[in-house]
Amino acid sequence: MPPAVALATGRRSWTRRWILLALALPAAICAVDASAVAAGLKTVRTSIEELRPDVRLVAVSKFIPKELVLAAHDLGQVDFGENYAQELLEKAAALPRSIRWHFIGRLQSNKVKKLVAVPNLVAIETVDSPGLADRIAAAAADRSERLDLLVQVDTSNEATKGGVLPEEAASLASHIHHLDGVRMAGLMTIGALGDHSAFDRLRDTRETVAQQLKVPLDSLTLSMGMSGDFQEAIRRGATSVRVGSSIFGARPLQRPEKS
């Protein structure tokens, strides 16, 4: 074989090798990450089991690749939480219908109809106004099952946090309670970092809401606690915790670009 032809053939061979390596790398990385997800999920589940096994775990999958969400689901995790409507829509279209999606971010009114149309969306945990509740209820009118709504409560009085003040929660809860197509399912908060008294304030608020609605206390979910404090939230009454980084590791600072 002439030297020039051999050189060209060698280059093509190396090019093919690099292409195959580049294609194989994402799968290898996912395999490593899936192993870490399995370990993280086991640790979180063990912590919940030791404190109170009836607490629901919502795995927060914001910015997490679909492959890793599927890996957690294959290990028996059913409830997942997303902060952005568009990301939830894309993942719900690609992942099994057996996943139960919880929306846990700020919801823009122009996203309500598409979000509520996701058949395995089970809850919107960030309702903070009668107007938003009305739009969700209108969009949910044709669903086969009522959609759970949680009132988001600002228990830390921070400008960066959404939600109604504790003293306003009962009024909003009562409004939701009388809407068709949705169910007033409980309360949610994102407390200030390190301020565990936020959990006590949400627990106290639930008592007021239950009295106002004349419903059993345990019929109202307390969604509170994240990776750094979910154990303390459970000790103080949480019935649902939202855990992300303890399962999936540190997430990207921004949503990865589509490939």
C-alpha positions as CSV (number, residue, x, y, z in Angstrom):
1,M,0.0,0.0,0.0
2,P,1.5,3.4,-1.0
3,P,2.5,5.6,2.0
4,A,-0.1,8.3,1.3
5,V,-2.9,5.7,1.1
6,A,-1.7,4.1,4.3
7,L,-1.6,7.4,6.1
8,A,-5.2,8.3,5.0
9,T,-6.4,4.9,6.0
10,G,-4.8,5.3,9.4
11,R,-6.3,8.6,9.9
12,R,-9.8,7.3,9.0
13,S,-9.3,4.4,11.4
14,W,-8.3,6.8,14.3
15,T,-11.3,9.0,13.4
16,R,-13.7,6.1,13.6
17,R,-12.1,5.2,17.0
18,W,-12.6,8.7,18.4
19,I,-16.2,8.8,17.1
20,L,-17.0,5.4,18.8
21,L,-15.3,6.6,22.0
22,A,-17.3,9.9,22.0
23,L,-20.5,7.9,21.5
24,A,-19.6,5.5,24.3
25,L,-18.6,8.2,26.9
26,P,-22.2,9.4,27.7
27,A,-23.4,5.9,28.3
28,A,-20.4,5.2,30.6
29,I,-20.9,8.5,32.5
30,C,-24.6,7.6,32.9
31,A,-23.7,4.2,34.2
32,V,-21.5,5.7,36.9
33,D,-24.1,8.3,37.7
34,A,-26.8,5.7,37.9
35,S,-24.8,3.8,40.5
36,A,-24.4,7.0,42.5
37,V,-28.2,7.6,42.2
38,A,-28.9,4.1,43.6
39,A,-26.6,4.7,46.6
40,G,-28.1,8.2,47.2
41,L,-31.6,6.9,47.0
42,K,-30.9,4.1,49.3
43,T,-29.4,6.4,51.9
44,V,-32.4,8.8,51.8
45,R,-34.9,6.0,52.0
46,T,-33.1,4.5,55.0
47,S,-33.2,7.9,56.8
48,I,-36.9,8.3,56.2
49,E,-37.6,4.7,57.2
50,E,-35.8,5.2,60.5
51,L,-37.7,8.4,61.3
52,R,-41.2,7.7,60.0
53,P,-41.8,5.3,57.1
54,D,-45.1,6.8,56.0
55,V,-43.5,10.0,54.8
56,R,-43.6,10.5,51.0
57,L,-40.3,11.1,49.2
58,V,-40.5,13.4,46.2
59,A,-37.2,13.1,44.2
60,V,-36.4,16.6,42.8
61,S,-35.1,16.1,39.3
62,K,-34.6,19.7,38.2
63,F,-31.9,19.8,35.5
64,I,-31.3,16.1,35.9
65,P,-31.0,14.0,32.7
66,K,-34.0,11.8,31.8
67,E,-31.7,8.7,32.0
68,L,-31.0,9.3,35.7
69,V,-34.7,10.0,36.4
70,L,-35.4,6.6,34.8
71,A,-32.7,4.9,36.8
72,A,-34.3,6.2,40.0
73,H,-37.7,5.1,38.8
74,D,-36.4,1.6,38.0
75,L,-35.3,1.4,41.6
76,G,-38.9,2.0,42.7
77,Q,-39.0,5.8,43.1
78,V,-42.4,6.9,41.9
79,D,-42.9,10.6,42.9
80,F,-40.7,13.2,41.2
81,G,-40.7,17.0,41.4
82,E,-39.9,19.6,38.8
83,N,-39.4,23.3,39.1
84,Y,-40.0,24.4,35.5
85,A,-43.1,23.6,33.5
86,Q,-41.3,23.1,30.2
87,E,-38.9,20.7,31.7
88,L,-41.7,18.7,33.2
89,L,-43.5,18.6,29.9
90,E,-40.5,17.2,28.1
91,K,-39.7,14.6,30.7
92,A,-43.3,13.5,31.1
93,A,-43.5,12.9,27.3
94,A,-40.3,10.8,27.3
95,L,-40.6,8.8,30.6
96,P,-43.0,6.1,31.9
97,R,-46.6,7.1,32.7
98,S,-46.1,5.3,36.0
99,I,-44.2,8.3,37.3
100,R,-46.2,10.7,39.5
101,W,-45.1,14.3,38.7
102,H,-45.3,17.1,41.3
103,F,-44.8,20.7,40.1
104,I,-42.9,22.5,42.8
105,G,-41.8,25.8,41.1
106,R,-43.4,29.1,40.3
107,L,-46.1,28.6,37.7
108,Q,-46.7,31.2,35.0
109,S,-50.4,31.5,34.0
110,N,-49.5,30.8,30.3
111,K,-48.1,27.4,31.2
112,V,-51.1,26.2,33.3
113,K,-53.2,24.6,30.5
114,K,-50.3,22.6,29.1
115,L,-49.0,21.5,32.5
116,V,-52.4,20.4,33.7
117,A,-52.9,18.3,30.5
118,V,-50.0,16.0,31.6
119,P,-52.1,12.9,32.6
120,N,-49.7,11.8,35.4
121,L,-49.3,15.2,37.0
122,V,-50.6,14.5,40.4
123,A,-50.0,17.8,42.3
124,I,-49.1,21.5,42.0
125,E,-47.5,22.4,45.3
126,T,-47.0,26.1,44.8
127,V,-50.4,27.7,44.6
128,D,-50.2,31.2,46.1
129,S,-53.3,33.1,44.9
130,P,-57.0,32.6,44.2
131,G,-56.5,33.6,40.6
132,L,-53.9,30.9,40.0
133,A,-56.1,28.3,41.7
134,D,-59.0,29.3,39.5
135,R,-57.0,28.9,36.3
136,I,-55.7,25.5,37.4
137,A,-59.2,24.4,38.3
138,A,-60.6,25.5,34.9
139,A,-57.8,23.6,33.1
140,A,-58.4,20.5,35.2
141,A,-62.2,20.3,34.5
142,D,-61.8,17.5,32.0
143,R,-59.3,15.4,34.0
144,S,-60.5,11.9,35.1
145,E,-59.1,12.5,38.6
146,R,-59.0,15.6,40.7
147,L,-55.6,17.4,40.8
148,D,-54.0,17.9,44.2
149,L,-53.2,21.6,45.0
150,L,-51.0,22.7,47.9
151,V,-51.0,26.2,49.3
152,Q,-47.4,27.6,49.3
153,V,-46.8,29.4,52.6
154,D,-44.0,31.9,53.2
155,T,-42.8,30.9,56.6
156,S,-39.6,32.9,56.6
157,N,-40.9,36.3,55.3
158,E,-38.2,36.5,52.7
159,A,-38.7,38.6,49.5
160,T,-37.1,35.8,47.4
161,K,-39.6,33.2,48.6
162,G,-43.1,32.7,47.1
163,G,-46.2,31.9,49.0
164,V,-48.9,33.5,51.1
165,L,-48.3,34.6,54.7
166,P,-49.3,32.0,57.4
167,E,-52.3,34.1,58.4
168,E,-53.5,34.2,54.8
169,A,-53.3,30.4,54.2
170,A,-56.7,29.5,55.6
171,S,-58.5,31.9,53.3
172,L,-56.8,30.6,50.1
173,A,-57.3,27.0,51.3
174,S,-61.0,27.6,51.7
175,H,-61.1,29.1,48.2
176,I,-59.5,26.0,46.7
177,H,-61.6,23.7,48.8
178,H,-64.8,24.9,47.0
179,L,-63.3,24.6,43.4
180,D,-64.3,21.7,41.1
181,G,-61.6,19.6,39.4
182,V,-59.0,20.1,42.1
183,R,-58.5,19.0,45.7
184,M,-57.2,21.1,48.6
185,A,-54.5,18.7,49.5
186,G,-52.2,20.5,52.0
187,L,-49.5,23.1,52.6
188,M,-45.9,23.5,51.3
189,T,-43.1,25.7,52.4
190,I,-39.4,26.5,51.5
191,G,-38.1,27.7,54.8
192,A,-35.0,29.9,55.3
193,L,-31.8,27.9,55.3
194,G,-31.1,26.7,58.9
195,D,-34.3,28.0,60.3
196,H,-36.1,24.9,61.5
197,S,-38.8,27.0,63.1
198,A,-40.3,27.4,59.6
199,F,-41.4,23.8,59.9
200,D,-43.2,24.6,63.2
201,R,-45.0,27.5,61.6
202,L,-46.2,25.4,58.8
203,R,-47.4,22.7,61.2
204,D,-49.3,25.3,63.2
205,T,-50.8,26.8,60.0
206,R,-52.1,23.3,59.1
207,E,-54.0,23.2,62.3
208,T,-55.7,26.5,61.6
209,V,-56.5,25.4,58.0
210,A,-57.9,22.0,59.2
211,Q,-60.2,23.8,61.6
212,Q,-61.3,26.3,59.0
213,L,-62.1,23.6,56.5
214,K,-63.5,21.2,59.1
215,V,-61.3,18.3,57.8
216,P,-59.1,15.9,59.7
217,L,-55.6,17.2,60.3
218,D,-54.0,14.2,58.8
219,S,-55.9,14.7,55.5
220,L,-53.6,17.7,54.8
221,T,-50.1,17.1,53.5
222,L,-47.2,19.0,55.0
223,S,-44.6,19.3,52.2
224,M,-41.5,20.6,53.8
225,G,-37.8,19.8,54.1
226,M,-35.1,19.3,51.4
227,S,-31.7,17.6,51.1
228,G,-30.1,19.6,53.9
229,D,-32.9,19.4,56.5
230,F,-35.5,16.8,55.5
231,Q,-34.7,14.7,58.6
232,E,-35.5,17.7,60.9
233,A,-38.6,18.4,58.9
234,I,-39.8,14.9,59.5
235,R,-39.2,15.2,63.2
236,R,-41.3,18.3,63.2
237,G,-44.2,16.8,61.3
238,A,-43.5,16.7,57.5
239,T,-45.5,14.1,55.6
240,S,-43.8,14.8,52.3
241,V,-40.2,15.8,51.7
242,R,-38.6,17.1,48.5
243,V,-35.0,15.8,48.1
244,G,-32.8,16.4,45.1
245,S,-29.0,16.6,45.6
246,S,-28.9,13.9,48.2
247,I,-30.2,11.5,45.5
248,F,-28.8,12.9,42.3
249,G,-25.7,14.8,43.5
250,A,-25.0,18.5,42.9
251,R,-27.2,19.6,40.0
252,P,-25.9,21.9,37.2
253,L,-26.4,25.6,37.8
254,Q,-28.4,25.9,34.7
255,R,-30.4,23.6,32.5
256,P,-28.2,21.5,30.2
257,E,-28.5,22.4,26.5
258,K,-30.4,19.8,24.4
259,S,-28.1,17.6,22.4
